[in-house]
Amino acid sequence: MSEKKSNVGTGRTASSRLTESRLGWLLDPKLATVVLASVAVVFVGGLIQISYGAYSMTFFEAWRALFNPDVVFNPQAWDAFLLGETMPEMSSESLIVWNIRLPRVFVAALVGMNLGVSGTIFQAVTRNELASPFILGVSSGAGLMILLTLVVFGSLTAFLPIIAAVGGAVAFLIVYVIAWKNGTSPIRLVLAGVIVGTVFGSLQTGLFFFADDIGVVQSAIAWTTGSLIGTDWDQVRLILPSTAVVVLFAVAGSRQMDVLLLGEQTAQSLGMSIEKARFALSGVAVLAASASIAVAGIVGFVGLIVPHMVRNLVGSDSKKLIVGCLFVGPALMVSADVGARLALSPTQIPVGIVTGLLGGPYFLYLMRKQEDMGEI
């Protein structure tokens, strides 16, 4: 009888351990703290964003407009926001908050998600902690294609996400080919990324000479510096589907990322097709970066900073990293956009300038902190 009780107890323990192993990343207290803190930062930053503008509004008025039940629980309003249908009647405050100011917060959050996930994947695929869409030339490739579309093929602006993805993919393939010599190394990938980014950046500058319309030039400058000024629900609808795809495939590919970080020999011994996994994951990273560039332009260093911040907080497990980046990325982007909006108020500066000012010193800090900078 006692033996049966012992077996039952052992069975329960094994079951609980199995459940814990499967859900451990969800129950991690460090990850939960990061998620909650990031949500709080996004909420506070979003409230600040919707409270400032040409139309003067107090925090209380902005709060009341944001949680107006006539908008929050109105299906017609959500059809207008997410599907582009006719906007229903609402108060002036609610119209300004929901239709003008809040989309900027959503776009900032979605861009932060995509760039954070993209940087995490690139760092795993290349086993290089310096890798990011900006460093590897993906941002420059996508930006060049977008500028080419704006300046030369203005009628194709509806296809910007696809065009940006093609440009980013081509740039990454060029970087990979340049860095390949019986395999790749972290330093060769970074150097190849710098080369490709410099060349594509020069081509971007050259395109300005072919733009006759001052409006096109201003729009092109906004793309190259990274800006959220003037974003609306059109940009939310543009980036939201690709973000859902990126999140799904990034979480699904987290195990492959962990295996790749073990090294090629170990990955091969575990039966992984290294090149297939590498290029499939790179495709997800390119899609994430390109979707961000299509709506916000080239926002530098976010894809580098966010994975490092999350890795220092929750560890190197890829699934935790991905989940952490889905929250820390928006927190960083929304905070940076608040700074871009208020630093020289009433003049607004591009958010890419703020992230660049943050990313440059952080990049230098990483270089000074570690002697063996490069491989993860």
N, C-alpha and C positions, 0 to 999 in steps of 0.2 A: 504493500500500500504506500509506504513511504517512497519506494522506488518510483512508482507512478507519479506521485506528487513532484518528485525531483525532476522527472522527465518533462512533466507539464511545465514546470517552472523554467527548465532549460529551453523548452520550445518557445515560450513567451519571450525569454531573453533574446533568443536568436532572431525572432520576428521583429522585436523592437529594435534590435541592432540593424537589421536589414532596412527597416523603415527609416531609421536615423541616418544610415549611409546614403539613402536615396534623397532624403529631404534635408540633409545636414546643411547644404549651402543656403537653403531657405531660412533655416533656424539660426544661422550664424549671427551672434550679437553684434559683431563689428559691421557686418554688411547691413543689418537692420538699422544701426546707428547712422551709417552713411546715407542710407535711403531716406530716413526720416529727416536728417539734417538738410539734405539736398532739397527735399520737398519744401521744407520751411524756407530755405533761401529763395527758391523759385516763387513761392507764394508771396513773400515780402517784396522781392524784386518786381514781381508782376503788379502788385498793388501800387508800388511807387511809379511804375511805368504808366499805369492807367490813370494816375492822379495828376500827371503833368502834361501840358500841351497848351495850344493857343486858347482853348476854351478852359477857363479857370475852374477848378473843381477841388474841393477838400477831400481828405481821405475818407471821411464819413460818406460824402456824396458818391465817391467812386465805389466804396464798399456796397452801398445801397443799390447802385446801378448794376454792379457786377452780380449781385445775388437777387436781382429783381425777378420774382417768380413768373411774371408775365413774359419774361424772355427765357429763363432757365427751363421752364416746363411748357414751352410753346413749340410744338412740332414744326410749325410753319417757319419759325425763326431758324431752327436747326437745318431745315431744308434749304433755306437761303444761305446759311453759313457754309454748309458742307457740300451742297449740290448746285449752288448758284441760282436758286429760285428767287422769286420776288420777295423783297424784304417786307415784313409786316410792319404795321404802325407801332411805334414805341416812343417813350419819352426822349427828349434831346440828350439827357445824360446817358441813358442806356444805349442810344444809337451811337454816340461817340465812343463809349467804352467798348461795346461789343463789336461794332463794325469798323472802327478805325484804330483803336489803341490795343485791344486784346489780341488781334491777329499777330501783331508784332511780337508779343510775348510767346505765343504758340510757335511762330516760326523760329524764334531764338532757341526755344526748348528743343524743337525737332532738329535743328541744325546742330546743336550741341550733342544730341543723341547720336546722330549719324557720324559726326567727326570723331567722337570718342570711341565708338565701336570700330570705325575704320582704322584709327590709329592702333587700337588693340590688336586687330587682325594682322595688320602689316607688321607689327613688332613680333608677333608669333610666327608668321610665315617666314620672315627673314631672320628670325632669332637675333634681332637687332633692336636694342632699346632706343636707338635714335630714329627709327623708322616712323614715318607719318605721311599722310597724303601730301603735305607741304614739302617735306624734305625729299621724298621720292619722286617729285615731279608730277604726281597725279593732278594736283591742284592747278599747276601751270598748263598741263595738257587740256584739262577740261575748260579752264578759263580762256585759253587760246581759241578753242572751238566755239565757245559762246561769243567771244568778241568778233570772230569771223562771221558768225551768223548775224550779229547785230549790225555790223558795218557793211557786209556784202550781201547777205541773204536775209534781209529783214522780214520776208514773208514766212520764214520758217521758225519764228519765235515760239510757236505752239509746241514745237518738238525739242525745246531746250534741254529737258532732262535726258532724253535719248542722245542728243548731240553731245552733251557734257559727258555722259557715260562713255561714249565712243572715244572722245578726246582723252579722257582719263585712262582708259584701257590701253590706248595706243602709247601714251606716255610711259605707262608702267612696263609695257612690253619692251620698249626701247631701253629703258633703264635696266631691265633684266638681261637683255642681250648684251649691252655694254659691259655689265658686271660679270657676265658668265665667262669663266675660264676653268674648265673641269670642275664646275660648281661655282658657287658664289660665296662671298665673305661679307661680313657686316660693313667693313670699311669700303669695299668696292661698291656695294649698293648705295651707300651714302654719297660717295664721290660721283657715281653715275647719276644719282638723283640731282645733285647740285649742278652737274653739267647740263642735263636735260632741262632742268628748271630755268637755268640761266639763258639757254638758247630760246626756249619757248617764251620766256619773259621779254627777251629782245624782240621777238616776232610780235608779241602783244603791243609793245610800244610802237613798232613800225606801222601797225594797223591804224593808229590814230591819224597818220598822214593821209589816209584814204577816206576819212570821214569828213563830209562836207557840212553835215547838219550838226550844229552845236549841241542839240539835244541828244544826239547819238553819242557824241564825245562825252558829255556829262554822264550818260548812262554807262558808257564803257569804263569811265574812271571809277564809278561806283562798284562795278563788277571786279575791277582789279584790286581795289582796296578792301572790299568786303563791307557791305552796308545793309542795314535793316530798315533804313529810312524809306517810308512809303509802302511798306509791305502791307498786304491785306489778305482777305480770305482766298484770293486766287492763288497766292503762294502757299497757303496752308493746304489747299486742295491739290496743289502740284507736288508737294513733298510727302504728303501723308501716305499714299499707297506704297511708294518705294521704301519709306521708313518701316512700314509693317513687314514688307518682304525682308528687309535687312535684319530686323530684330529676330524674325522667325529663323532665318538661315544662320545667323550668327550664334544664337543659342544652340541650335541643332549641331553646329560645327565646333562647339567648344571642346568636345573630346578630341577631335582631330588636331585642334590647336595645341592641346596639352601633349599629345604624342609628338608633334613636330618639334616642340621645345625640348624633347628628350634627345634629339639628334637624329641624323638620317639613318645611321646604322641600327639604332634601337627601333625607329619607326619601321624600317624594312623588316626587322626580325619579328615585329608584331603583325606583319602582313599588310601594312598600309602602302598604297600606291602614292608615293610622296608627291610626284609631280601633279597628279590629278587633284589631290587634296590641296596642294599649294595654289594651283590656279583657280580651283573652285572657290576657295576662301578669298583669294585675291579679287575675284570677280565680285564677291559680296562687298569687299572693302572699297573697290572702285565705284560700285553703285552708290554706296553710302556717301562717299566724298563728292561724287558728281551731283547727286541730288541736292546736297547742301549748297554747292557752288551755283547750281541752277537758280536758286531762290535768293541767295545771300552774297554771291560772289566769292572771292578767294579770301577766306578767313584763316589766317595763319596761326600755327602753333597749338591750336586747340587739340588737334589729333595727337600731338606730342605730350602736352601737359596732362590731359585728363587720364590716360592710362597710367602714367607714373603716379599721379595722386592716388588713384584707386588702388594700385598695386601696393603702395606704402601703407594703405589703410586696411585692406582686406586680404592681402597675400597674392600669390601668383596663380591660383586656380582660375582657369580661363572662364568658367561659367560665372564665378563670382565677379571676375573682372568685367565681363560683358554687362551683367546686371548692374554693377556699380557705375559703369560708364553711362548707362541709360538714365541715371539720375544725376551724377556729378557733372556730366556734360551740359545738360540744361542749366544746372545751377551756375556753372562758370559763364555760359553764354548770356544768360539773363542778367547776371551781375555785371558783366562787361558792357552789355548794352545799356544798362542803367548809367554806368560811368560815361559811356559815349554820349548819352542824352543830356546828362547834367553837368559834365566837366566844364563846358564852356557855354552853359545855358545863357541865352536862348538858342545859340548856335549848336547844332548837332554835328558830331564828327562820326565818321564811319567806325563801326565796331571793330573792324580789322586793325585799326590803329591801336585800339586799346589792347586787343589780344596780342599784337606784336610787341607792345611795350611790356606786357606781362611775360610773354614767351621768351623774348631775348635773354633777359636776366636769368630766367629759370633754366634755359638751355645752357648758359654759362655755368650755373650752379651745378648742373648734372656733370658737366665736363670737369669741374674742379673737385667734385666730391669723390669721383671714382677714378682710380688709376687705370683700370682695365675697361675703359668705356667702350661699349660696342655690343658684344654678345650678351644675350640674356642668360 
